[in-house]
Amino acid sequence: LFIQLNQLLSTPAGLEWRETARWIKFEEKVEDGGERWSAPHVPALPLHSLFQLRTCLQKGTMLLDLDATSFKEIIGMWGMQSPPLGSEPGGLRAVLTPVLDKALSGQPKEAELQPELRESLAALLLRQPQHQPTKSLLWLLAELGLSPCRAAASLSFQLRNRFKKKVPPGAEAAHVAVGEVEFLEKPFTAFIRLRQGVALGSLAEVTLPSRFLFIMLGPRAEVKAYHEVGRAMATLLTDELFQRVARQAEHREDLIAGMEVFLDELTVLPPRKWDPSARIPPPRCLPSPHRRAGLGHPRSSEELERTGRLFGGLLQDIRRKAPWYVSDFSDALHPQCLSAVLYIYLATVTNTITFGGMLGDATANMQGVLESFLGTAFAGSIFCLFSGQPLTILSSTGPVLVFERLLFSFSQDHSLDYLEFRLWIGIWVAFFGVVLVATEASHLVRYFTRFTEEGFCALISLIFIYDSLKKMLSLADAFPINWQYRLDNVTSYSCICNLSSPAPQGMTRHSPHPWPSSRYSPCSWAGLSRTQCLGRGGHLLGTSCQYVPDVTLISFLLFGGTFLSCTVLKCFRSSRYFPAGVRKLVSDFAIILAILASCAIDAALGLETPKLLVPSELKPTNPARGWIVFPFGANPWWVCLVSAVPAVLVTILIFMDQQITAVILNRREYKLQKGAGFHLDLLCVSLLMVVTSATGLPWYVSATVISLAHMESLRKESATLAPGEHPEFLGIREQRLTGLAVFVLTGVSIFMAPILKHIPMPVLYGVFLHMGVVALNSIQLTDRMRLLLMPAKHQPDLPYLRHVPLRRVHLFTVIQLLCLALLWVLKSTMAAIVFPVMLLVLVGIRKGLERVFSLHDLSWLDSLLPE
C-alpha cells in the first residue's frame, strides 16, 4: 500500500487539505517550511495515539466492501447528489458523496448531524488536496527557465510519474484525512474499504487504484492529537499482516483483532531513554512476514531424496531440469549477463594460462597452455549445455593439478608413457563416476555441512590469493630492481654503442662499397638505439647498459589498483551519489570498468609490463605426440588394471570437489528457482574425463571460486524501491548462455591474440585476488576468525553469539583452522596423494564434533547431520 496523509490546515485563503506525510514501507514527512521531504525513517508513534485509534475503530463508522466497481457507476452515484459549492466532479467526490450519506446515517441518533452540517462537511471533504512535490536540484534549476504555465504542467506530470517509479508494481493507495473544524461538537470518524480498487483521480500524488480510506474530523482540540492518530492509522496500514486482515475482515471485530496483534508486537522505549524527535534510519534487513505469520518455507531436499532405483536420481534431475531448458537461454537476455560474460571470460582465460603453464612445467610440456585453452572450451561448453547446474564453471583446479604432477612423476619413475597411463586412469574414473551416479551416491552430500563446505571453500580461496601474490612476487625475478642505482652517481652512468667489431663478411675498406666508418663516428654511435647497435654487430659499453627498467613497481600498482577498483566499484550500488540506475550499471560492470581503467593507465605509461600471452597455433605443446592418445602400445598390458588404484583416489577427489562446489552454489540463500542436478552434474564430469584423457587435454572439475564469482555477477535485486528501502536480493539469473559464451570465447581466444596481448598480467592477477577475497568473505569462518582478535564489547551482534558461549565459538573456529592448515600442508607436500581421503575425513571429523559440542551449539555454528 501507498499511504498518504492529508491534513486540514488553516491558510490565508481558508481551510485547505495538504499532504503532510506518506508511507510505502517507511515514513516521509514534509519538513517545516514545506520545501522538501524528509529522509525515510522508521515511524515512532506515541502509545496514546494507538489507543485513541483503537477507540475510533471501535466506535466510529465502518463500511466494508462498499460497491464502487466502475467509473460509470461512480459518476452515476455522484450525479444523484447536488454539487457542493467549490467542488469539482470526479475523484474523491464520486465516492464520498454516497459514502457520507451512509456514514452519517449510521451514526447514533444523538450523534446525527443537521442537514446544513452535512452539507458543510461534504463540501469540506470534497476539496482538492494540495500535494507536496518531489523536486531535485536539477529540477529546480530547470524550472527557472520555464514559464509559470509550463511549470504548472511539468509539476502535474511530475506528481503523476516521478514518484510512481518508487511504488512497487501492483500497489494500491490508501488515504488518511484528519483535521479539526469549528462546526463539529463531537469527532466524526469513518473507516472505508472499497470492494474493488478504484482510481480516484488526483486525490493521491500518484495514480493508483484506491482501496482504503480513513477520515477523522473533530472539534477544536490539539492539532497534534488528530495528526498523531492519522500517523498511527497510516503506520498500521504499512504492516503486511494488518493489510491482510484489513482486506479479509468481515466485521469490525476482525479489524480490532488485527490491531491487537499489531499492539502485541510493539516495542516501547521508556521516556528520557530515547529522544522521540530522533529519526530511526531504515534497517538494512527486515524480518520476513512469513516468519511472523508462521509460514516459513523449509528447505526442500527433493534433489537428495533416494529413489531406490538404478539411475533414479539422474532421471529425477533430468525431469526437474527439462522444463526450464528453453528459459535457460531466454533468461540470459539482460545487460547484466554481458558484464558476467566479460568478467568470467577474463578470469577463465587467466586461470587457463596460469594452470596451463603450471601443467606444462609439471608434465615436461606433455601438456601446456594450448591444451588448457582447447580443453576448457570443449569441456566447459558441453557441461553448460547438458549439466544440471549450468552456472558452474569448469576449470583446472589446484588439487587436480597436484594430482597430475604426482601421476607424471610416478610414470617417469617407472618408465611408463604418461599420457597412456593417464588415459586408463581417466577411463576408470569415468566408470567409477557412472557407478556413483547409478547408485545415487550424491545422496551423501547431505553430510556436507557448513564445516566441510567452509573448509574446502577457504582452501580454494586461499589458493587463489596465494597464487596471485606469488605470481606478482615472481616479477622481481623477471624485472629485477636496480639496487645498485645511486642518485649521487648519476653523472657517471653511461652506455654507448661500440662498433669496433670487424666489418661484415665480404665487405672491406677497399671494396667498391667500403665499410662506412666515417658514417659511424663516435658522436653518431651514441645516437643509435640498442636494437640498431646490436643489429649492426656492435655491443654496448657502460655502467648503465645492464639497467633493467623497474616495471615491478608499476606492476604492483596496477595489481593493487585493480583489486581496490573492483572492490570499490562493486560496492557503488549502495553509494549515496548518482541515480539508482547509474549506480546499478556501474556495479554490474565493476570488474570490466576496473580492468579497462588499469589497461588505459598501462597504455598511457608505455612501460614494458608483462602482458597476457595466448598461443596462436593449433598444435600440441609437445610436437612428438598427436591429438589422440591410444590405449595400447606404449605401456605393458597390466597398466590398464593397475590404473584402477590411483583412479579410486582421483574419483574421490573429483566427487568431493564437484559435489562440495555444487552444494555451495545451491545454498538456500541464493534463492535458486530451477533446482539442482547433483547426479546429472557428476555424470557430465565423469564422461568428460574419457574425452579429455583420450585427447591429452587437462582434467576438469568445478572451480569453486570462479563459480562463486559467476553467481555473484548474476545477482538479481529489486529495481523498484520504496524510499528508505535497501535493494532486496531476488535470486540469481539462472541460465546457460553466460557460461556457454565464456567457454566459446575461450576457444576462439587463440585467434584473438593481437587484442589480448595488450592486457597486463598484473591487472588479471588483481582480479584473481578480488575473487579469492570475495569468496573468503562469503563464509562464516572468516567472521569467526575476526572474533578471535576482537574484544567482546566490539563484537557484532551475530545470531550464534546470542546462543553459544564465546569460548565454544572460538574452540569451533580453532578446530576448523587446524583442519584447513592440515589440508594446505597435504596439498603442498608429497603427501598430496592422500589429499582426496582427507576431504572425506572432514566429514568424519564433523561427526566427531558431536562429542565435543552439544547439538544446540552445532545447530547455530553449523548444521545438524541427518540421522
N, C-alpha and C positions, 0 to 999 in steps of 0.2 A: 504494500500500500504506500502511495504517496499521500502524506497527510499535510494539510495546510491549515494554519490557524489564522483566522481573520478576527480582528478586534475592533469594536466600535469605539472610535476616538472622537473627541470634540476638537474641531478645527475652526479657523476664522470663517470658513464657508459653511459651518454647521457640522452635524454628525456625519461621520464618514467611516466606512469599513476599510481597514487597511490590513494587509498581510504583515504579520509580525513574527512569524516563525514557520518552519517547515521541517518535515521529517521524511526520510526514506528508511534509514536504519538508525541514524543519529540526528541530533537536533542542530538546527542552524537558526540563529536569531538575527533579527535586524538590529544592528548596533545603534546606539544613541546618535541621533542626527539623521538616521535613515539613509545613509550614503552607501553602506556596504553590508554584506552578510558576514556573520561571524564564522570562525573556523568550526567545522563539525566537531561535536563533543557529545559525550555521554550525558543524557539529561539527569540532573539531580533535582528531585522533587521534594517539597515539604510533605511530611507524612500527613499533616492535617488536610491537605488538598485531596489526597486519595480517599480519606474518609468522607469528605464533602462530595466527591464524585460518586462514591457508593450510595450515598443518600439520594443524590439526583437520579441515579439509575433505579433505585427502589421506589421513589415517589413520583418521578416525572413521567411524562408521556413516552410511550414506547410503541413504535409502529414497525412491525416486522413484515418483510415481503410485500411492501407497497407496490401495487401494479403501475408500472410506467415502462412499458415494454418497447415503445416505439416513439419516434419523434412526432409522428402524426397524432398519436393518442395524447401525447403531452400537449401539443398545440390545441387539440380539441378540448382538453380539460381546462387549459388556460383561457380559451375563448369563452367559457361559461362564466367567467368572473369579470367584474368591472375592473378596468385597469386602474391601479393606484396612481396617484399623482407622482410624476417624475420617474416612473419606471419604464423599462423598455421590454419588448417581447423577447421570449427565449430565455435560455439559461436557467437560473435558479427559480425564476418566477413561475415557469411552466410546471415545476414540481411543487413548489412551496404553496401555491395558491390552494390546491386541493388539500395539501398536507396540513396547512394551517387550520382549515376548517375542521379536519378530522382531529387534529391535535387539540384544538381549543374545545371542541365538542366533547372530547374525552376527559376534560378536567372535571373535578367535583363541582357541584352546584355553587358552593361558596367561592370557588376559585374562577368561575367563568368570567370572562371579560365582557364589558359592554360593547355593542357593535362599533361605536366610534373608536374604542381602544383597539378592537380587532383591526379596523382599517388602518390605524396608525402603526400598529405592529407589523401588518403586512407590508405597508409602504416602506417601513424601515428595513425589513428583511430583504426586500427586493431591490435595494440599492446596489449598484455595481461596486464591487470592491476595487481598491487601488493595490496593484501588485508592486512588489519591490523588485526592480530589475537586477539582473546579474550582469555587471559590466566589468570588463577587464580594462587595464590601462590602454591597450591598443584600441579598444572600442571607444573609450572616452576621447582619445586623440582623433579618431576618425570622425566622431560626432562634431568636432569643431568645424569641419569643412562642410557640414550638411545644413541645409535649411531646416527651420523648425518642423515643417511639414514632412520632409523626408526623415528627419529624426524620429518623429512620432511613428511613421510607418516602419522604420527599422526597429524601433523599440517593440512594436507589436509583433513583428516577425521574430525578434529575439525571444520574447516571452513564450512564444509557442514552440520554438525549436531549440534554442540554445541549451536550456536546462534539461530538455527531454532526453538528450543523449545520456544523461546520468541515470535515468529511470530504467530499471530492468524491463525487458520485453514482457508483455502480458500483465503489467501492473495496472491497478485501479487507483482511483483517487478517493480520499475521504476528506470531508470538510468539517472543521470545528469553528463555530462562530460564537463569540462571547462578548458581552458588553453590558453597560448599565444605561437605563433610560429613566426619565422623570415620571412618566405616566403609569408605571407599574408599581404596585404596592407589594407584590409577592413575586419571587423568582418564577420564571417560566423556563422549563427545560424540556427537551424532546430528543430522543434517540431514534433515528430513522434508518431502516435498511431497505433498499430497493430490491425487488425480486431479480431484476437484471441490471447490469451496469448501463448507465445512460450518460451520454455526453452532455454536459451542462454548459456548453458554450465557453465563455471566458471567465467562468466562476473560478477556475483554477488557473494557475500561471502556465500550466502545460495541458495540452488537450488529451484528456484521458477519460475513459468511462468512469462515472462516479457511482459508488455503491452505498457508502455510509455518510450520514450527516448527524452532527451533534450541535444542538443550539442551546445556549444558556443566556437568558437575558433577565435582568432583575433591577430592583430599585437602587437608588444611590447607596453605595457602600464603598468598601475599599476596592479600588480598581484592581489591585494586585490579587485579591481573592478570586475574582472571576478569571483573571488571566492564568493563575496557577491551576485552577480546575480545568481550564482548557488545555494547558500543557499536560496535565495528568491524563486527560482523555486521549490526547494525541500519542503520548508515550505508551499508553495501554494498547492502542491500536498498532503500534510498531512491533509488539510481541507476537511471534509466529503462532504460539499456542492460543493466545487470546483471539487472534484473527480467525483461527479455525473454529473456535467456539462462537464467535460473532457471526460467522457465515452459516453455521448449522443450528443456531439457537432457535427453539420453537416458542419459548416462553421467557418472560422476564427473569425467572429463577435461573434459567440456564446461563444468562449473561452475568448474573450476580455470582453464580458458582465459578464462572471463568475468571472473574475479577478476584475471587477469594484465592484461587490457585496462584494468581499473579502476586497477591499480597503475601502468600506463604513463602514465596521465593525471594522476597525483598531482603536486602541487607541495609540496616540502618546505621548511620555514622553518628556517634554521640556529639552533642554540641561542644564547641570550643576545642574539639579534636580535629576538626576539618573546617576549612573556610568554604561556606556554601557558594560564595561568588567565584571560587576557583573552578575552572572548566576542566573536566577529566577528558584527556585525549582518547580517541578510539583505540582499543587494543588491537594488536596485530592478529590475534586469532580469537575466535568466539566459540563458545560451546555449541555443539550440534543440537538443533531442536529435536532430532530423532532420539538422542540420548536422554534429553529431558522427558520426552514422552514415552520412554521405554521401548523405542522402536529401533534399537541398534541392529546393524547388519553384520552377523557373524561372518568370519572369513570362510569362503567356500573352499572345500578341499576336493572338489569334483575331479580335478586333474590328477589327484593322487589316490583315488579310490581304486582298489583292486577289483578286477572283473572275474578273476579266476580262470580265464581262458587264454590260450596262446595268442599273443599279439592283441589281446583285448584292449589294453591301454593305448596301443598305437591306433587301433580302429576308432577308439573314442576321440583321440586327438584329431584324426582326420575329419570325423563328423563335426567336431566342435569348430574347426578352423575353416572348413569348406564354405559355409555360408558367407564368410567375411572376405573371401578371396578377391572378389571384384572391388569391394570397398578398400581393400589393401592398396589399390592403385589410385582410386579416385580421391581418397582422403589425403593424398600427398600433394594435391593441387593447392598449395598455400605458399606464400613467400618465405615463411619460416623454414620450410623444407629445403629451399635453395641455400639458405645460410647453413643448415645442418650438413648438406652435401659437401659444400666447400670446406667447412671446418673438419669434418671427419675424413674427407679425402686427403687433406694435407697431413692430418695426424696419421692416417694409414700409410701414406707414402713414406713419411719419416720413419715410422715403425718398420716398414718393409725394408728400407735401405739399411737401417740400423741392425736389425736382426739378420738381414741377408749378408751384410758384411761380417757379422759375428759368426754366422753359419759357415761362410767361406773360410774364415780362419780356423774354425773347429774341424772342418772336414777336408782341409788341404785343397780347397777350391773344387771339390767334387760337386758342391752346390754353391750358389752365390746369389748376388743381387738380382740377376735376371730371372733365375728360378723363383725367387721370392715374389717378384712382380707378377709373373705368369701364374704361379700357384695361388697367390692372394686373389687375383682377378677371377680365376676359374672357380676355386673352392667357395669364395665369398658369394659369387653370383648364383651358383647352384643352391647354396644354403638359403639365400634370400628368396629364391623362387619357391622352394619346397619345404622350408622348415616350419616349425610351429611357432617360433618367436623370431620373426624376421628383423626385429630391432637389434638382435645380437650381431656383433661384428666379429668375424673370424680373423685370426691372425696368428703369427708365431708368438709364442709366449716364453718367458724366461725359463720356467720349469721344463717345458718341452725341449727348448734349446739345450739345456744342461743334459738332458737325457740323450739327445742326439750326439752330443760331444762324447758321452760315455760309450755309446754304441760304436762310434768311429774308432775310439781308442781301443776298444775290445777287438774289433775286426782287424786293426793293424797289428795288434799283439799276437793274434792267432792266424795271421796271413790269410784273411778272408776278404773276399770282394765286398766292400761296404754296401754298395747300392743293392746288390742281390740279397745280401743278408738283411738289409733294411726292408726290402720288398716282402720277404717272408714274414717279418715281424708285422708289417702293415696288414698282410692278409690275415694273420692270426688275430690281430686286434679287431679287424672288421668282423671276423667270425664271432669272437667273444662279445663284441658290441651287439650283434644281431641276437645272440643268445640272451643278453641282458634285456633287450627290448622285448623279446618273446616272453620272457618270464616276468615282465613288469617290474624289473629291478629298480626303476626310477621311483617306485613306491618308497624306497629307502631315504629319499631326500626329506621326508617328514622328520628325520632325525637330525637334519642340518639346522640347528638352532642359530640364534644370533651369535653365540660363542664361536661356532665353526665358521659362519659366514664372515664375521668381522676379522677373524684371524687370517683367513685367506685373502680377503679384500685388502687388508692392511699390508700383507706381504707384497701383493702385486703393485699396490700404490707406492710402496717404498722402493720397489724395483724401478718404477718409472722415475721417481725423484732421484734415486741414486745414479741411474744411467744418464740422466740429463746432466747432472752435476759432473759425473765422471767424464763425459764427452767434452764438457766445457773446460775442465781442468787439463785435458789432453791437448788443448790448443796451445798451452805454454810450451809443449814439446815441438809442435809443428811451427809455431811462430814465437821463438824464444824472446824474452825481454832482454834488451841490451843493457845488462847490468854494468858493463864497463864504461858506459857513457858518463862523461863528466862535463858539466856546463862550462867550467873554467877552462877546459882544454879544447873548446870548440874551434879555436883558431888553428890547432894542429891537425885537425881531421882533414883528410883529402883522399880522393880516389880519381885516378886518371887512367886513360886508355893507353897501353903500351903496344905500339905496332912495330916493334923492332924485330919481330919474328920474320923468318925467311919469306920471300915473295912466293906467291902461288906457283905450283909446278908449271914449267913451260914459259914462264914469264921472268925475264931478267932486265937489268937496267939497260942492256944493249939490244934488246929485242925491238921489233918495229913498234910495239906498244909497251914501252918500258913501264916498270912499276912506278907509279906517280908519287914518289916520296915527297916531292915538293908540295904536292896537294895536301899531304897529311903532315903538316908541320906540327910541332908540339903545341902551338896555340890552338890549332883546329882539332887536335886529338882530344882536348878537354871537352869539346862540344859534342863528341859522339855519345850516343846512348849506350847502355850496357849491351843491348841486343846488337846494335851496329858494330860495336867494338869486337864482340865475340864472333860475329858473322864475318868479319874481315881477318880473322885469325889472330887478333890481339888478345891481350889479357889485362886484367885490372890490377893496378898497384895503388896502395894507400892504406891508411889505418882505418878508414871507414867503409872499405869495399865490402866487408863481410857483415855490414849492418843489416839486420832484418827489421823491416817496419813493424812497429808494435801494434799489430791488429788484435792482440789479445784483449787490450783494454776496451776497444770499441765493440769487440765481440761480446764481452761480458755486459757492457752497457745495453747492447741490443737484446741480449738474453734476459737481463733483469727488467728492461723496459717493456719487452713483450709480455712477460709474466704479469707485471703490475698493470699494464694496459688491459690485458684480458680480465683481470680481477675487477678493476675499477669500472670498465665499460659494462661488464656483466651485471654489476650492481646499479647501473644507471637507471634501471627501471623504477627503482624506489627513490630516485632523486626528486628534489623539490623544483627543479628547473625544467622549463620547456613543457609543451603539451604532452599528454599521455601517449599519443600516437608516435611522437618523435622519440620519447624515452623507450617505448617498446621496440621500435625499429632499431635503435642503437643497441639495445640489449640483445636482440635476436642476432644481429650481425657483429657482436662484440669481438669475437675471435678474428673474423675476417678483417675488420677495421684495424685491429691491433697489428695483424700481420702486414697489411698494406702500408700502415704508417711506418713500421720498422723497416720494411723494404725501401720505402721512399727515402728515409734517413740514410740508409746504407748506400743507396744510389747517389744521393747528394754528396756524401763524403768521398765516395770513389775509392775507398780503401779495399785492399785485396782480402776481404773476409772470406772464409771458406763457404762455398756455395753448394747447393743441392746438386748432386751428380746422378744422372739417370742413364742406364745403359741404352745405347742407341742401335744395337744389332741383336737380331733374334737368333742367337746361337748359344749352346750350353757354355757355362763358365769354363768347364774342362773340355777342350776340343777333342779329347780322346774318347769321349762317350757320346752316344746318340740320345734321342729324346725318349726312347723306350728301353726299359730295363727288363731283361729276360730272366725268368725264374731259375733256369738251369744252365750249367755250363762253366761257370767260374768257380763255384764252391762245391764241396763234397755233398752227396745226396742227403746225408744226415742233418745238414744245416737247416733244412726245412722243418725238421722235427724239433731240434734244439731251440729254434727261434721262438717256440711257444713259451719258453721260460721268461725271457725278457718281455715278451708280448703281454704276459699277465701283469707285469709292473706298469707297462705303458697303458694298458687298459684301465687299471686303477687310476692312474694319473689323469687320463682323458675323461674318465667318468666323473671323478671328483671335480676337475677343473670345469668341465662342461656343466655339470648339474649345480654346482655351487654358484656359478655365474648366472645360471637360469633362475635359481631361487632368488638371488639378489635382484635381478631385473623384474621378477614377477612379485615383488613385495606389494603388500596391500596398500601402502601409502602412495604408490604410483597410480592407483585407480584405473588399472587396465580393464578394458571392457570386452576384449575379444578372446580372453582366456589364454592359457599357457599350452605348451605342447612338449612336455619333457621327453616323452618316448619318441616323438617324431624328430625332435632335435638330435637326440642321441643316435638315431638311425642314420640321419643325414651325415653326421660327423663320422660315423663308423664306415659308411660306404665310401665317403670321400677319401678315407685312408687308403683304400685299394688303388684308386686312381692316382693319387699323389705319390704313392710308393712306386707304382709301375712306371711313372714318368720321371722319377727322380726329383720331384718337387718337394718342398718342405711339408711337414705335417702341420695341420691347422686345428685350432680349437677356439672356443670363445675367449675373446680378450676382455677381461673384466673391466679394466679402466676405460678403454676406448668405448666399450658398450655402454658404460655408465655415462660417459660424455655424450654419446649418441642420444641416450634417453633425455639427458638434461637439455640438450639443444632442441628437443621437440616438446617441451613442456607447454601445455595449454593453460592460459589463465583467463579469467573473466574479462571481457572487453568493456562491458557496461558496469560502471562502479558507482555506487551511491557515494555522496560526499562523505569523506572520512573513512570510507571502507577501503581496506587493502585488497589488492588483487587476490581472487580466490583461485587456488590451484584446481583445475578441472580434469587433469589427466594428461596423457601423452598422445601425440598424433601417431596412432598405431597404423603403420603402412609398410609396404615392401619396397617402395620406389627409391627412397633415400639411400638405403643400403645397396640396392642394385646399382644405382647411379655411381656410388662411391667406388664399387669394385670394377665397373666398366671403365671409369676414368682411370683407375689404377692400371688397368690393362693397356690402355692407349697412351699411358704416360711415356712409354718408350719413344713415341713419335712426338712428344711434347718437350723434349729435352731443351730446345732453344729457348723456351719460355721458362721452364722450371729452373734453369741454371742461374737465374737472377735472384732466387730466393736464398738468403743466407741461412746456413745451418743453425747458428745461434738463435735465430728467430724461432725456428721449429723446435729447438730444444726448450725454449721458453714456453711454447705451447705444451710440450711434454710435461714440464714442471707444473704448469697450471692444471692439467688433467690429473696428475698424481695428487696434488694438494686438494683439489676439489673432491676427488674420490675418498681421500683420507678424512676430510672433514665431514663426510656424509655418514660416518659410522659413530655409534655411541662410545666406542672405545676411546676416541680422541677426546671427547668431552670428559670422560672419567680420568684420562691422563692429566688433563688440566687441573682437575680437582686435587691431584697429588701435590701440586705446587701452590695451591690457593688456600689462604686462611678461611676458616669456616664462615666468618661473618661476611666474606666477599663472594661466597659461592652462590651461583644462581639457584633459583627455586625450581630444581628439576624434580619430576614426579617421583623417581625412585629414592631421592634423598628424603622424601617425606615418610617413606615406609621402611627403609632399610638403614640400619646404623652405618655411620660413615666408615668405621673401621672394616665392616664387612664389604662395603663398596670398594675400599682400597685393596682388600685381600683378593676380591674377584678380579680387579684390574691387574694386580701383580701377577696372578696366575696366567692371565691372558697374555701379558707381555712376555712371560717366560716361555710360553708356547710359541709366540711369534719369534722370539730370539732363537729358539731351537730350530724352527723352520728355516730361518735365514742361514744358520750355520750349516744345516744339512744341504741347502741349495748351493752353498758356496764352496763346499769341500767335495772330496772324492766319495763321501758318504751319500751323495745325492741319489745313489741307486735306491736307497730306502725312502726317499722323499715321498713317493706316492703312498707308501704304507703309513707314513707319519700323518698324512691327511686323514686317513681312516682312524688313526689313533686319537685325533682330536675329538671325534665323536665319542670314543670310549672315555676320554678324559672328562668330557662334559657329563657323561653318565655318572662318573665317579664323583663329580662335584655335589651330587645329591647327598653324599655322606658328610660333606663339609658345610653345605648351606641348606637351609630349610626350603621347602617348596614355595613358601611365601616369598622369601628373598629372591629365589630364582625366577618367580613369576614376574618380578619387577626388573631384575637385572638382565634376564634372558627370557626365553620362552620354555614352557614345560615340554618335556619329551612325551610322545604318545605312549600309551600303556604297552 
